[in-house]
Amino acid sequence: MKSNTLTRRRLAHLALAIGLAPALANAQNKPIEWVVGYAAGGGSDALARTVAEAMSQTLNRAIIVNNKPGAATNIAADYVAKSKDYGNILFTADFATLAANPSLFSKLPYDSEKDFTPVGMLGRFPLMAVVNLNVPAKNYKEFLAWAKSRPEGVNFASSGLGSPQHLAGEMFKERTGLTMTHVAYRGGAPAVMDLIGGQVPFALMDTATVQQYVTAGKVRAIGVASLERLKNFPEVPTLSEQGLTGFDASAWQGLVVPAATPAATVAALSKSLQSALDSTAVKARLQALSIEPVPGTPKQMSDYVRSERERWGKLIVKNNIKVD
């Protein structure tokens, strides 16, 4: 009788193990969720999908991009910050999430410093100073002279209040001493459409949004807001080399995970990310989008984010810019 009981127990344990095996395998091999705080189809989405495809090959796991737009990335950031699915969730944390929002919002549902662990930077979206074709300026100095001649000042467009384009415009205004009024749009596309139409004369717009219109001759680029000229537009000088010394502003994005993600997992993800950013296919795709890959370690990303948070935080506070 005792022998039969033990046999039944062994069979029961074996059946349980067989039943759990598929579930354990599915948990191990389930797709990684990559959260993006912007709508599908834009530059942020394209960057995530491009890198995710390459990382999925080295990790040997599927990566699914989940777009959660709204509230200047705060909806997506809160979702990831509260996730406990460690090792199975990634987040595109950008200029807004990590550098600007802590100063733009009086209260956030997440802590940008404590709730995330950096995996590594993804890329930079360089900004270009562009004007509509009615503006009689072909470079920075000509624009400066034209703007100073207008007693009512100059309007400048951005993709939204507190966006990199807006804050770069505020820094441009501060550095030049020009009288400028910010005009916020709901995204870069409508801002560029009004720039083309002549409703606004000037913008510091990211290349991923504006490059096609510069190439088509619908708007004129008068300078690059990076310290180096862009590969896609080598003929356009930087603002710094034209006299606005040291002017450097860009939109940027990095990859993060929830803070409690194991260090070994972060290291594996970082290694896969660096491999992706170094691949020929990813480099070619990002160059076509005018996005500069920014390879580096989690520590390098942490240091960069800290400096950017401090730099832009000071400008936001000084100009009393608030979103809520």
N, C-alpha and C positions, 0 to 999 in steps of 0.2 A: 504493500500500500504506500509506504514511504517512498519507495523508488518511483512509483507511478506519479506521486505528487511532485517530486523533483523534476521528473520528465516533463510534466505539464507546465511547470514554472519555466523550465528552459525553453520550451516551445513558445510560451507566452512572451518571454523576453526576446527571443529571436524574431517573432512576429512584430513586436514593437519596434525593434531595431530596423527591420526591413521597411516598416511603415514610415519611420522617421528619416530614413536615408534620403529619399527624394527631397523632403522638406529642407534638410540640412544642405543638400547640394544646391537647391534653389536659393537658399539664403546666401551661400558663398558666391554663387555665380549670378545673382540678380544684377540688373543694370545699375550703374552709378548714376545718380541724379545730379545734373549740373544746372543750378538755378541762375537765371539771368534776370535782372530787375528791369528789363526793357522789352518792348514788344518784338515779336519775330520780324525778320526782314531788314533790320537796321544794322549798323556797323558793329554794335556790341554783340548782337546775335550771330553775325557772320564770323566774328573773331572766336567766339565760344565754340561754334560748330566746327570751325576749321581745326582748332587745337584739339577739341574733343575727339575728332576722328583719328588724329594721329596718336593721341594718348591711349585710345582704346586698343590699339594694336600692340603697344608695348606692355600694357596692363593685362591684355588678353581678357578684357571685359567690355561689354557694351556700355556706352555712356549716352544717356538721354538728356537732351536740353529741355528744361522746363522754364518757360517764360512767365514771370510774375511781375508785370509792369505796374507802376503807380507809386505816388508819394515819394518821388525822387529816390527810388530804390529801397525805401524804408520797409515796404511790404515784404519784399524778397529777403531783405536783411533780417527782419524779425523772424521770418519763417525758418531761415537757416540757423540763426542764433539759438532758437529753441529746439532744434532737432537733436535727437540723441542717436541718430542712425550713423554713428561714427564709421568712417571708412567708405560710406556709400552715398555721401552727399558733398558736393562742391558748390562754390559760389563765386561768381564774378563780382568782386568788390572793387568799386571804382573811386574816382576823385570825389564823387558825391558821398558815397557811403562812408569812406574812411577819412577824408580830409575836410570837406565843406559842411556836411550835415551836422556834425557836433557843434558848430558855431551858428549855423543857419536856423536850427530848430531849438526852441526852449526846452523841449523834452523829446527824447527818442525812446522807442520800445526796445532798443538794443544798446549795448555799450561797444562802440567801435574799437576800443583798445583791449577790452577784456573778453569779448564774446567770440573772437575769431583768432585763428592761428594762420599766419601766412604760409602759403606753399611756394609762391614765387610770382614775380610780375609777369603779366601777359604782354601788354603792348601799350604804346603811346599813340594818341591821335593828334598829330601836330595841328596847330592852328595857323591859318593864313589871314592876313589883313586884306580884305577885299572891298572893292567899291563898285557901285553901279556905273554903267558906262557914261552917264551924264556928268559924273564928277571929273573935272579937268585935272586929273592927277595920275601920273604913271609910276610914281614912287612915293616913299614916305615923306620926303622933304617937300614935294609938291603938294601932297595931301595936307601936310601941316600948314603950309602957307595958305591954301584954300580955306581950310577950316577956321583959321584965325581971322580971315577976312569976313566971316559970316557972324554978324553981331548976335543973331539968335542962337548960335551954336549949332551943333551937329547931333543928329540922332544916330544911335547905333543899335543894331539888332542882335538878339541872342536866341538860343533855343529854349530859354526859360529862366526864371528868377533863380539865382544861385547856381546856375550851370557854369561849367568852365568857361564858356564863351562870354557869359555875363561878367564873371569875376576878372577875366582877362581884359575885358573892356574897361572895367573900373580901374584896373592897374594901368592900362594905357592912358586913361583920362588923368590919373594921378601923376604919371610920369611926364606927360606932355603939357599939362596945365590947360588943356582945352576945355571949353564949355561943351559938355556932352550929356545927352539924355538917353537913358536906357529904354529900349522898347522890347519887351519880353514876348516871345511867341511860344506856342505849344509844340515845340520841336524845331529841329534845324531845317527841315524841308520847307515849311511855310515861311520861315524867316528868309531863306534864300529866294523864294518866289517873290517876296516883296522887295528884296534887294534888286532882283532882276527888273521888276516892274517900276522901280524908282520911288517906291513909298518910303524907303530908308536908304541913306547913301553909303553906309559903312557897317562892316561887321568883322569880328575876329571869329572865323568859323572853322570847324575842324575839316581837315582835308577829305575825310571819308564822305562828308556831305557835299562839299563844294567843288571838289576837283573836276567833276565832269562839266560843270558850268564854266570853270576857268578855261579848260581845254577847248570848249565849244565857243569861247569868246563872248559869253553872255554876261560875265562879270570880269573885273580886272583885278588881278593880284598885285598888290603894291609892296608886299613884304611877308616874310615868314616869321612867326613868333618863336621859333626855336633858335638855338645858338648856332646850328649848322643848317646849311641849305638842304632841301629835300631831294632825294634821288629822282622822284617823279617830276620835279620842277627845278632843275639845277640852275635855270636862268633867273629865277626869282631870288633876289638877295634877302638876307635876314634883316629884320628891323634893327638888330644890334649892330650889324656892319654899316647900316645907313645912318647911324647916329644915336639910336635909342639903346645905348650900351647895356648889355647884360639882360635885355628883355627876353624872358623865357617863360612861356606858358603853354600848357597842353592839357588835353584830356588824357587820362590814363586808366588802366585797369589791371587788377591783379587777381590771383586765384587764392581763395582762402577756404578753410574748413572750420567747423565748430571747434571751440577752444579745447574741449576735452578729447579730441581725436588723438589716439596714441602716436607717440613720436615716430615709431617705426613706420606707421602708415603715412605720416606726413613726409617722411624721407623718401618713401617709395613713390609717392605722388609727385614730389619735387623732381626726382630723377626722371620720371616719365615726361613731366612738363618740359624740362630742359632739352630732352631728346626731341620732343615735338617741335619746339621753337627753333631747333637747329636743323630740322629736316628741310630739304630742298623744296618739297611741295608746299609746306607751310610758309616758308619765306616768300615763295613766288606768289602765293595767294594773298598774303598780307601786303606785299608791295603793290599788287594790283588794286588793293583797297586803300592804299596810302596809309597803312598802319605800320608803325615801326615795332618789331618784336623787341622785347626787353628781357633777355635771359638773366637769371641771377638766383641766388640762394634765398631761402626764407628770411635769413638775417638781413640781407641787402634790401629786401622788400620792406621789412619792418623799419629799418633806418630811413628809407626813402619816404615811407608813409608818415613817419613822425615829423620829418622836416617839412613835408607838404602841409600837414595839419597845422603846424605852427605858422607857416608862411601865409597860408590863405585865411587861417583863423584871425590873424591880426588885421588883415585887410577887411574881412567881414565885420569885425567889431568896430573898426575905425570908421567905416561907412554906414554903420547901423543897418546892415542888411538882414532882414528877417523873412522867413518863409511862412511861419505860422503866427 
